[in-house]
Amino acid sequence: MLENFWFNVQYGINHVLDINAYDHVLFLIVLTVPYLFKDWKRVLLLVSMFTLGHTLSLILAAYGAISVNAHVVEFLIPITIMVVALFNVFTSGKGAQKEKVGILFLSTLFFGLIHGLGFAREFYMLLGDSDNKFVLLLEFALGIEIAQIIIVFIVLFLSYVVQTIFRFSKRDWIMVISAVVVGLVIPMILNSDVFGR
């Protein structure tokens, strides 16, 4: 039983940290880069909203409540990353991340839903004809949350080092990282099958 639990948690961790599917990591980078360690509660809440959205769409897919066009989802995932990165570019230094829960949290929940749909098919195969789908989903979600916290910690730590030791301004740091992510995401958008390639 414990072996199964750990397998599912690890599966969630590997899903996020998979080097070949770095879209998840890119999203977390642009989500976290505007913040510092002192904002950890807000960041944790944001990341949990993402996990919630991700898990919700997997639940709906696992119980056959929704089915989606994989090509559309494959196109939407990099779009969600691009939106957050551009939001950072246009608001860096303006304190937009300090505003009320509102749009950032809702959009993070929505983006979690989309990212979850992108993984739904593979997850459905993992479930097989399992009786305890819900438990498996929760264990997997725990793995996702652990991996996301690791990435968030790394981003916050790098932000601290760059801004404290190397005296990079917060605004420049946000701009540079977000611009790099935009550069990585554009090919993902152009290569998605939505454009009939």
Disulfide bonds with the S-S distance in Angstrom:
none
